[in-house]
């Protein structure tokens, strides 16, 4: 099969996965969707765009949103090269009961990176897709939280862009929204379904957003990862400085958020 045909199959497979993951919530969560629409309209009508921006930054909020997050990582790989990842992250909430919501969060990474192995050349394509289903209270207190399973779906067309294996594990998010700030932490762990596989991966993301006028906000979202199957001294990847700026738009009571930033990566023993 040609490279173009192979990538077309992968793209089609990703589309089928996303449709499968989201079709149920879309079909079964119309009540939650109506309430979400009403909530957005109230925010836009009675408050300023900064409040809508804050609401869209809540990863377990009751808003249908489409965050687009672009990360440029410097010092990546053995050649200290540049890696760029555009994360397409549709979020769709579903009402489970009067007290609980299910927040469906899918992340589809589109990646570019210089050669990981000397002589292999640069690589561009889609990485492995991940889905997280956060169960969260519909009326949280000052501490907002969500917990649920995370699943990694092998959709990468090239070995350099992901593990290419099915994996799953727990995920939890904690956050608070005092004043103009949205701060919190997200943590997850992935283990492969195959006992002979090499997926044993931990991720922690601390995020801090400061909201300004007209829907703009400053954001810092460093991601710390640990690959427990890597060689000693190469397990931890820690960012040294993670920065960015963002804006959001509202179309027919749906939220589109654009984020961009850069990170310097360091390996720790």
Secondary structure, DSSP 8 states (H G I E B T S, - for coil): --HHHHHHHHHHHHHHHHHHHHHHHHHH-HHHHHHHHHHHHHHHHHS-HHHHHHHHT-TTSS--EEEEEEEEEEEETTTTEEEEEEEEEEEEEEE-SSSEEEEEEEEEEEEEE--SSTTS--EEEE--EEEEEEEEESS--SSEEEEEEEEEE---SSGGG---S-EEEEEEEEEE--TTEEEEEEEEEEEESSTTS--EEEEEEEEEEEE-GGG-EEEE--EEEEETTS-TTSSEEEEEEEEEEEEEEEETTEEEEEEEEEEEEEEE-
